[in-house]
Amino acid sequence: MSGNRIVRYSRDRLPKGRTDWRRVDALTDAEVERSAAADPDAPPTDPAFWSDARATMPSAAGKEPITLRIDRDTVKWFKARGHGYQTRMNAVLRAYMLARKKASGR
């Protein structure tokens, strides 16, 4: 961990962020929708996209620590989506497993 520094701030001493909140507050709904539609990392979805979606809870059986070799670009893609990337990877694997079980009748 050399080079890393953990810093603690109280609420009244937080460093100023770079977000221009006045500009954000001034955006119209149409401008927000145009901006969202232009974001290549978050393409718009329609109801058909969500038709078979379902909320899932983590397995009650717990987790098994393993070593797994995954392509760098795959890991990079999941990590780029922020905190919890391993949980998301597990959810993708679980969805695949359940779909295969359903297809095979087991």
C-alpha positions in Angstrom: 0.0 0.0 0.0 2.9 2.3 -0.3 1.9 5.6 -1.9 -1.8 5.3 -0.8 -3.1 7.7 1.7 -6.4 7.4 3.6 -7.8 10.9 4.4 -10.7 11.6 6.6 -12.8 14.8 6.3 -15.6 16.2 8.5 -18.7 17.2 6.7 -17.9 20.9 7.1 -14.4 20.5 5.7 -15.1 18.4 2.6 -13.0 19.6 -0.4 -15.0 21.4 -3.1 -16.1 19.2 -5.9 -15.9 20.0 -9.6 -19.6 19.7 -10.3 -21.3 22.9 -11.4 -24.6 22.4 -9.5 -26.1 25.7 -10.7 -25.7 24.4 -14.3 -27.1 21.0 -13.4 -30.1 22.6 -11.6 -30.8 24.8 -14.6 -31.1 21.8 -17.1 -34.5 21.1 -18.4 -36.0 17.6 -18.5 -35.5 17.6 -22.3 -31.8 18.5 -21.9 -31.3 15.7 -19.3 -33.0 13.2 -21.6 -30.9 14.2 -24.6 -27.7 14.0 -22.5 -28.7 10.5 -21.2 -29.6 9.3 -24.7 -26.2 10.4 -26.0 -24.2 8.6 -23.3 -22.6 5.5 -24.9 -22.1 3.8 -21.6 -25.8 3.9 -20.7 -27.9 3.2 -23.8 -31.7 3.8 -23.4 -33.8 0.7 -22.6 -37.4 -0.1 -23.4 -39.9 -2.2 -21.5 -39.0 -5.3 -23.6 -35.4 -5.0 -22.2 -36.8 -5.5 -18.7 -39.5 -8.0 -19.5 -37.7 -11.0 -18.0 -35.7 -9.0 -15.4 -36.1 -10.0 -11.8 -34.5 -8.8 -8.5 -32.3 -11.4 -6.9 -30.8 -11.7 -3.5 -27.3 -13.0 -2.7 -27.1 -16.7 -2.1 -27.7 -17.6 1.6 -25.1 -20.3 1.1 -22.3 -17.8 1.3 -19.4 -17.3 -1.0 -16.5 -19.6 -1.9 -13.2 -17.8 -2.3 -11.5 -19.0 -5.5 -8.8 -17.9 -7.9 -10.3 -17.3 -11.4 -8.5 -16.2 -14.5 -10.7 -13.7 -16.4 -9.8 -11.7 -19.5 -8.4 -8.3 -18.7 -10.9 -6.5 -20.8 -13.8 -8.2 -19.1 -12.5 -7.3 -15.6 -11.8 -3.7 -16.8 -15.4 -3.4 -18.1 -16.9 -4.6 -14.8 -14.5 -2.4 -12.7 -15.4 0.6 -14.8 -18.9 0.4 -13.6 -17.8 1.1 -10.0 -17.9 -0.4 -6.6 -19.4 -3.9 -6.3 -18.0 -5.3 -9.6 -17.3 -8.7 -8.1 -20.9 -8.9 -6.9 -22.1 -8.0 -10.4 -19.9 -10.6 -12.0 -21.3 -13.2 -9.6 -24.8 -12.1 -10.5 -24.1 -12.6 -14.2 -22.7 -16.1 -13.6 -25.7 -16.9 -11.4 -28.1 -15.8 -14.0 -26.3 -17.9 -16.6 -26.3 -20.9 -14.3 -30.0 -20.6 -13.5 -30.9 -20.2 -17.2 -28.9 -23.3 -18.1 -30.6 -25.2 -15.3 -34.0 -24.1 -16.5 -33.2 -25.1 -20.1 -32.0 -28.5 -19.1 -34.9 -29.1 -16.7 -32.6 -29.6 -13.7 
